[in-house]
Amino acid sequence: MYSKVYSITCDAGKADALMAHYDTVVADAVRNSAHHVSHQMIEAADDRWILISNYTSAQA
């Protein structure tokens, strides 16, 4: 198992737009990876998240 951790932020008041982009673009790309196992989006603070993507290998 291999994990990648990303810190994601956005401008104040633009969280809804960021989440819409994540749901329609980013989540599909992560799910369609040949090595993807799972991912979690964790709200760390207002307008700040941590994305953890788990893969079968570092080749992802």
Number of C-alpha atoms within 10 A of each C-alpha: 10 14 17 12 13 12 12 15 16 15 10 9 10 11 16 11 11 15 14 11 12 14 12 10 11 13 14 11 12 18 14 10 11 12 17 19 16 13 17 13 17 13 12 13 9 12 16 15 18 16 16 16 19 20 20 14 13 11 8 15
